[in-house]
Amino acid sequence: MNLPAFVISLERAKVRRAHMERLASLTSIPFTFIPAVDGRALSAAETSRHFRANAIRPHYPFKILPGEIGCFLSHRNVWQRMVDENIDRALVLEDDITFDPAAFETAANFLAHTARDEDYVQFLVRPHRGPVFQRETGPGFDFVRPVLPSLRTSAQFVTLGAARKLLHATGTFDRPVDSVLQMGWLTGITPTHIWPSPVRTVEAELGGSTIAVRPRSKAEKIRREIVRFIYRVQIKYKAGRHAATIAPR
């Protein structure tokens, strides 16, 4: 298969690299490993080149972690490579997934031959919750166009047109990459979900998240739930208005 797969992986994450190399050996898809940006190793100048807190409305209510900044920059590096090398379409994978090889290749092959420029298709690792405004059927799965895309960037199919738009929209960012992908009115991209998905996460089996999460008090957990709820209401409202402006495809 000529469709390339770019695997974002921290160079220090040896167990994850070995896991993805084994997974690659089960498919005919050519895997290329892209060194992930280590957010903890970034200088203040390197961080501020693209990250600026409270740059976009509605404001993101949490302090973004260095690992989340590194993850965002890693995805931008893949999008930039697609533009620089004129790569028409590619799979972009994180290193904490596994998949059913036959089903994954079937879906990838179908996308490689049917996707239109500016398409961005997410392979979900958990069922989507929330309204959708369009469904299409593929060989053994559905393409679901959600009003509000699901979070996570575990595995996706990205076209060159989508990569160009995402690079343009994210020269400055203030929140994690999956949160920006929910903002179609900002990016010009409306992700499609593929379900049932042949992909699942194995983060726990590989030693847990590489994005450190600080322990929180009970009061802090309650505060976060409140501000998260307010933020979600704002995002859902804007996503609903945006969805109403998109012509069916």
QUIHUDA-V322451 format. One record per residue. RES is the residue in three letters. PHI is phi in whole degrees, -180 to 180 (none if undefined). Layout:
BEGIN
res=RES phi=PHI
res=RES phi=PHI
END
This chain:
BEGIN
res=MET phi=none
res=ASN phi=-83
res=LEU phi=-69
res=PRO phi=-81
res=ALA phi=-122
res=PHE phi=-98
res=VAL phi=-106
res=ILE phi=-86
res=SER phi=-151
res=LEU phi=-64
res=GLU phi=-63
res=ARG phi=-82
res=ALA phi=-90
res=LYS phi=-64
res=VAL phi=-65
res=ARG phi=-66
res=ARG phi=-62
res=ALA phi=-64
res=HIS phi=-61
res=MET phi=-71
res=GLU phi=-65
res=ARG phi=-64
res=LEU phi=-64
res=ALA phi=-61
res=SER phi=-68
res=LEU phi=-91
res=THR phi=-130
res=SER phi=-95
res=ILE phi=-79
res=PRO phi=-75
res=PHE phi=-94
res=THR phi=-124
res=PHE phi=-87
res=ILE phi=-110
res=PRO phi=-59
res=ALA phi=-70
res=VAL phi=-76
res=ASP phi=-86
res=GLY phi=-60
res=ARG phi=-72
res=ALA phi=-98
res=LEU phi=-76
res=SER phi=-77
res=ALA phi=-61
res=ALA phi=-66
res=GLU phi=-66
res=THR phi=-65
res=SER phi=-74
res=ARG phi=-62
res=HIS phi=-124
res=PHE phi=-93
res=ARG phi=-145
res=ALA phi=-61
res=ASN phi=59
res=ALA phi=-81
res=ILE phi=-128
res=ARG phi=-103
res=PRO phi=-67
res=HIS phi=-62
res=TYR phi=-75
res=PRO phi=-84
res=PHE phi=-118
res=LYS phi=-76
res=ILE phi=-76
res=LEU phi=-85
res=PRO phi=-54
res=GLY phi=-64
res=GLU phi=-71
res=ILE phi=-65
res=GLY phi=-61
res=CYS phi=-62
res=PHE phi=-62
res=LEU phi=-64
res=SER phi=-64
res=HIS phi=-65
res=ARG phi=-62
res=ASN phi=-63
res=VAL phi=-67
res=TRP phi=-60
res=GLN phi=-65
res=ARG phi=-63
res=MET phi=-60
res=VAL phi=-69
res=ASP phi=-63
res=GLU phi=-100
res=ASN phi=54
res=ILE phi=-84
res=ASP phi=-65
res=ARG phi=-161
res=ALA phi=-157
res=LEU phi=-91
res=VAL phi=-124
res=LEU phi=-122
res=GLU phi=-92
res=ASP phi=-96
res=ASP phi=-119
res=ILE phi=-118
res=THR phi=-141
res=PHE phi=-157
res=ASP phi=-75
res=PRO phi=-56
res=ALA phi=-66
res=ALA phi=-66
res=PHE phi=-66
res=GLU phi=-65
res=THR phi=-60
res=ALA phi=-66
res=ALA phi=-64
res=ASN phi=-65
res=PHE phi=-62
res=LEU phi=-65
res=ALA phi=-60
res=HIS phi=-101
res=THR phi=-122
res=ALA phi=-67
res=ARG phi=-104
res=ASP phi=-58
res=GLU phi=81
res=ASP phi=-72
res=TYR phi=-141
res=VAL phi=-117
res=GLN phi=-95
res=PHE phi=-89
res=LEU phi=-72
res=VAL phi=-110
res=ARG phi=-157
res=PRO phi=-61
res=HIS phi=-77
res=ARG phi=-119
res=GLY phi=128
res=PRO phi=-71
res=VAL phi=-125
res=PHE phi=-122
res=GLN phi=-164
res=ARG phi=-135
res=GLU phi=-130
res=THR phi=-109
res=GLY phi=-117
res=PRO phi=-75
res=GLY phi=95
res=PHE phi=-156
res=ASP phi=-113
res=PHE phi=-99
res=VAL phi=-112
res=ARG phi=-99
res=PRO phi=-81
res=VAL phi=-68
res=LEU phi=-122
res=PRO phi=-59
res=SER phi=-70
res=LEU phi=-78
res=ARG phi=97
res=THR phi=-127
res=SER phi=-66
res=ALA phi=-155
res=GLN phi=-154
res=PHE phi=-108
res=VAL phi=-125
res=THR phi=-94
res=LEU phi=-62
res=GLY phi=-62
res=ALA phi=-66
res=ALA phi=-60
res=ARG phi=-61
res=LYS phi=-64
res=LEU phi=-68
res=LEU phi=-62
res=HIS phi=-63
res=ALA phi=-80
res=THR phi=-117
res=GLY phi=-58
res=THR phi=-127
res=PHE phi=-138
res=ASP phi=-137
res=ARG phi=-153
res=PRO phi=-61
res=VAL phi=-63
res=ASP phi=-70
res=SER phi=-70
res=VAL phi=-66
res=LEU phi=-66
res=GLN phi=-78
res=MET phi=-103
res=GLY phi=-61
res=TRP phi=-67
res=LEU phi=-92
res=THR phi=-86
res=GLY phi=79
res=ILE phi=-114
res=THR phi=-117
res=PRO phi=-61
res=THR phi=-105
res=HIS phi=-104
res=ILE phi=-108
res=TRP phi=-152
res=PRO phi=-67
res=SER phi=-93
res=PRO phi=-80
res=VAL phi=-105
res=ARG phi=-142
res=THR phi=-89
res=VAL phi=-128
res=GLU phi=-54
res=ALA phi=-63
res=GLU phi=-68
res=LEU phi=-101
res=GLY phi=103
res=GLY phi=89
res=SER phi=-67
res=THR phi=-91
res=ILE phi=-102
res=ALA phi=-63
res=VAL phi=-121
res=ARG phi=-74
res=PRO phi=-62
res=ARG phi=-128
res=SER phi=-75
res=LYS phi=-61
res=ALA phi=-63
res=GLU phi=-67
res=LYS phi=-63
res=ILE phi=-65
res=ARG phi=-61
res=ARG phi=-65
res=GLU phi=-64
res=ILE phi=-67
res=VAL phi=-70
res=ARG phi=-64
res=PHE phi=-60
res=ILE phi=-62
res=TYR phi=-63
res=ARG phi=-63
res=VAL phi=-61
res=GLN phi=-64
res=ILE phi=-67
res=LYS phi=-63
res=TYR phi=-63
res=LYS phi=-67
res=ALA phi=-65
res=GLY phi=-64
res=ARG phi=-66
res=HIS phi=-66
res=ALA phi=-59
res=ALA phi=-68
res=THR phi=-94
res=ILE phi=-93
res=ALA phi=-71
res=PRO phi=-58
res=ARG phi=-118
END
